[in-house]
């Protein structure tokens, strides 16, 4: 027993040592402008390799100049050539703006004993040496976030957040604004909402509400917030249509956009500069709720954009906060988090995204809703000096209490 315990401890120590060494070498490579190699050890048994390559290209295109080789294990030269010659434009359920370009395909190599070692590994099972990322979209609900984390090894989030904080202070905090703000969700209750009664409120919207022409034309819309790695910064057709709509409706409007610094590279690469320059990138931390964004530009990690970022931004700038369109979902047989207005949701693409990221939807919707209600209720009760009022029907208890 003692020998086994010593062996386990030694194995853990060795693994930690390798990870520290890998971190040091990868960071040295990045800082010295040299390139890192990536190994595909194993993706998903359920997903064809050409589809896996599409996913990978979407996330690596922004940092392709930092990648030396992408080495694929267990593939023949014939299979590799077939992979390179596949017509990726036939994958019409994925975002049209991302292309599997030749400079990416040229980096694909057959993994051999000569080029076997990589410090960044894409693998379903755990791999001991270097950084391991599990991109199995069928089994790992966090596969998209892991791919973003891989890309983020190639830039300084801290620097981006500090730059965004400076722009936030100039563009938002010090600007003249109403004392009241209306936060809008995309629930069915927004369909009949009379905006004319709230012309003296600044307005903050989230997610698929960027689709609404009616809301876009409101003179008092000030903020757009989104932050989901699947629905907004991912490779799906849904995310692609979301970005296209955001560009079409808001590129020429005076607006402040907020989203996690985790997604910085994706938006820098895939959005036009004119729209990209409107974005403020905040950091997500595993800490207590933070509304003092002018002091530290970070938010606490939660599962919903309302508690993640809408409330921190609103509470940092307003003393009277109103809610509309956060309906929740009262259906006993839930097959999705919330009830959505069909006017303000990308309905066709929503069906496709469940097929593309099946692992993400393997959650208990009741448990998710209950957790959201607890977090929201705690925030509202913790700040009695701020007025909170809900204006539309909702199945969320925390909002029922202030309706």
N, C-alpha and C positions, 0 to 999 in steps of 0.2 A: 504493500500500500504506500509506504514512504517513497519507494522508488518511482511508483506511478505518479505520485503528487509532484515529485521533483521533475519528472519528465514533462508533465503538463505545464508546470511553472516555467520550465526552460523553453517550451514551445511558445508560450505566450510572450515571454521576454524576447525571443528571436523574432516573432512576428512584429512586435512593437518596434524593435530595432530596425527591421527591414522597412517598415512604414516611415520611420523617421529618416532613414537613409534615402528612401524614394522621394520623400518630400523635399529633402535638401537638394537632391540631384535635379528633380523637375524644376524647382524654383531657380536653381543655378542656370539651367538651360533657358528658362523663360527670360531671366534677367540679362543673360548674355546674348539674347537674340538667336540662340541656336534652337534646333527643332527636336521635338519629342516624338517617340514612336508609340503607336497604339496597337495592341493585340486584340483581335476578336477571338476569344477562346471558346465561348459558347453564348449564343443569344437565347432564343426560344425554340423549343421543339415544335411549337405550334405555328410559327411565323416563317414563311419562306425567306431565304437569305436576301433576295433582291428587294423585298419590302424592308427588311432590317437595314439594308444599305441606304434606302431612301431616308429612313429615320435618321441614321447616322450622318448623312450628308447635310441634312437640314441644320443640325446642331454644330457640325464642324465647319461648314462653309464660312462662318464669321472668323474662324481662327485657322483657316487652312494653311496660311503661311507659317504657322507655328508647328505644323505636323510634318514629320519626315516620312514615315511609312505607316500604313494601316495593314497589319499582317493578319491574315485569316488562317486559322488552324483547321486542318482536316479537309482541305479542298484541293482538287486536282487542277492542273493547268487548264484543262478543257473547261471545267466548271468555272474557273476564274475568268476565262475569256467570255464565257456565256454571260457571266455576271456583269462584265464591263460592257457587253453589247446589248444588254436588255433595254427595251424601249420603256424608260421610266415615265414617259408622258401618258402611258396607258393607265397609270394608277390615279384615276380621276376622283377617288375618294379622299385624296390627300391634297394639300395646299398647292395651288398652281404656281405660286410665286417662287417656290424653292425648286431649283433644278439640280439634278445630279450631273455636275459638270465634268468635263474631261480631266481638268486638273485634280479633281477629287479622285476619279477612277484610276488615274495614273499612279496614285499613291497606294492602291490596293496591290498587295503582294502575297504570294503563297508563303505561309509560315514554315520555316525550316530550322534545322539545328544551328545554322549560321546566324539567322536573325531572330532567334527564339526569345531573347529577353526583352521585355518592355516593362516600364514602370507604371503605365496606365493600361489596365486590362478591362475588356468588356466581357462579362461572364455571368452566367446564371448562378453557379455555385461559387462559394468563396474561394479566392485565389490568394495565396500567402504573401507573394512578393509584390510590393508596390501598391497602387491604388486600384481597388476593384469596384466596378460599377455594374449593377444588375439592370439590364435594359429589357428584361422580359416583360413586355406590356400585358401579357396574359396573366402572369402570376404576381407581378410586383406593381402595386398601385402607385408607387413612387418612382416608377421608371423614368418618367419625363423629368422630374426634379433631379434625378441622378445624372441625366444627360446634361442638364443645365449646369449642375455642379462641376461636371468634367470640364465643360467649356470655360467655366469661371476660374479655373486654375490659371488661366492665361491673361488675367487682368486684375487690377486692384479695385475691389469693391469699395474699400475704405475711401479711396481717392474720389470715386464717383459719387459716393454718398455725401462727402464733404462739399463737393462742388454743387450738388443738388440743394444742399441745405442753404448755401449762400444765395442761390437763385430763389429758393422758397422764401427767404426773409425779404428779398427785394420784390418778388413778384406777387406774394400773397400776404404775408404778415403786415407789412407796412402800407399796403394799398388800402384805399378807402373801400369800405364794404358795409353792407346792411348789418344790423344787430341780430337779424334772424336768418336762419338757413333752412331750406327744405331738402331733405335727403330722399331720393327717389329710388325705389326698387322696381323690378320688372313684373310684379304680380298683376293679375287681371284687374285689380281695383284701380290701376292707373288709367285703364281704358276710358273711364267716365269721370276722371278727376278734372275739376275745373281750375285750371291754372290762373285764370283771370283774377281769382280772389287772393293770389299770392304773388302779385307783381312786385311787392316790396320786400320779398324774400330773395336772397341769393339761392341758387339751385345747384345741387350736387347730384350727379347721376353715376350709375355703375354698369359695367358689363354690357349686355346686349341692348341696353337702352340707346346706345349710339346709333341704332337702326332707325329710331323715331325721327321722322321729318318734322313732326309737330314740336317735339322737344328741342330739336336742333335750332328751330327758328325763334325760340324764346329769348328775349333780350337779356334776361337775368340768369341764364345758365353760366356758371363760373368754373365748375370742376367736373372732371371725369376720372373715375377710379376703377381699376381692374387689376387682377393679380393672380389669375389661375394659370398654372403652367401648361394645362391641357387646352383650356378653352380660348386662351389669348396669346400665348407665346409658343404654342406647339406646332407640329407639322400637319395637323389634320385640316380637312377642307373647312370645318367649322372655324378654326382659328384663322385660317387664311381669309375667309369671308369677313370675319370680325375685323381684321386689320384693313382689308379693302374698304369696308364701310367707314371705319374710323378715319381713314385718309380722305374719302370722298366727302364726308359730312363735316369734318372738323379741322382740316388742314389750314383753311383760310379764316378760321374763327379765332377770336382772342379767348383762349381757354387755358386752364392749368390742368395738366394731367399728372396723375400719381400712380406709380406701379413699383413693385419690388426691384431692388438693384440686382437681384438674381437674374433678371431677364434683360439686363442692359445690352448685352452683345446681340441678342436676337433682334431687338428693336433698332439698334444702331445699324444692323446689316439690312434688315428687311423693310424699314420705314423710310420715307423721304426725309431729308434733313430738316425741312421746314416744320414737319410735324414732330419729329424726334426732339427738336429743340424745345418743345413745349412740355416735355416730360420731366418730372421730378422723381428721382429714384431713391426710395427709402430702404433702410436695412430692416430685415426681420430677425428678431432675437427671441430666444426662449426665456423670456423674463416676465416681469409684471407689466400690467397695462401702463402705457406711456402716452400722455397727451401733450407733453411739453416738447413738441417737435422743434421749436426754435432753440431749445437747449441741446437736445440730442435727436438727430433725425432718424429715429428707429421706432418700430412698432413691435408689439408683442405678437407672437405667432398664434393665430386662431384659424379656424377652418372656413371663415366666411368674410367676404370683403367688407361687410357692414362693421363688424367688430374689429377686423384686422386693420382697416385704414380709414374708412369713411368717418367713423366716430372720432378717432384721434385727430384727423385734420379739422373736422368741424368743431370739436371741443377746444382745440388750440386757438380758434379764431372767433367763436361765437358763443353767446350766453343763452340763446334761445334756439333750440333744435327741434325740428318737426320731421315726422316720418310719414311717407305715403308709398304704397305699393309693395310693402314687405308682408305679403299675405301668408307666407308659410305654406304648409300643405296639410290639410285636414283629412285627406283620403286615408282610410284605414289600410288599404293595400297600396302602399307607396311604391312607386317604381322610379321615383326621382326625388330630389331634395325638396323643391318648391313647386308651387303652382305658378306657371308663367303666362303672361299675356301672349297670345299668338301673334298679336300685332308687333310685339317688341322682342320676339325670340326668333332665332334662325332655325326654324322647325325642321326643315329637310336635313340640314347638316347635323342637327342634334341627334337624329337617328343614326347617322353614320359614325359619329364620334364614339358611341357606345360600342361599336364594332371594332374601332381602331384602338381604343384604350379599355378593353374589357376588365382588366385587373383593377382599374380605378373605381369601377362601379360595384365592386364586390364589397359593399359596406352595408351596415345596418342603418337604414334611413331614419328609423325611429330614434336610434341612439345618437345619430348625427344631429337631428333636430333638437333632442333634449339637451345635448351639450351646448348647442348654439343658444338656446333659451337661457340656460344657466349663466353663460358668459355675458350675454346681453343684459340680463337682469342685474347681475352684479355690478356692471359698469354704471348702469342708470342709478342704482341705489347708492353707489359710492360717491356721487357728485350731486348733492342736494342743492348746491348753489347754481346749478345749470337747469334751465327749464327744458324738460323733454315732453313732447306731446305727439301722439300718433293720430293721424287724420283719416285713416281708411281701415276697413275690416282686416283682421289678421287672426290666424290660429296660433300665433306665438304668444304665450302667456305674458312674457315681459312687456310686449307691446299692448296687449289687452289691458294691462294694469294702468297704462297711461293714455288710453283712448278717451 
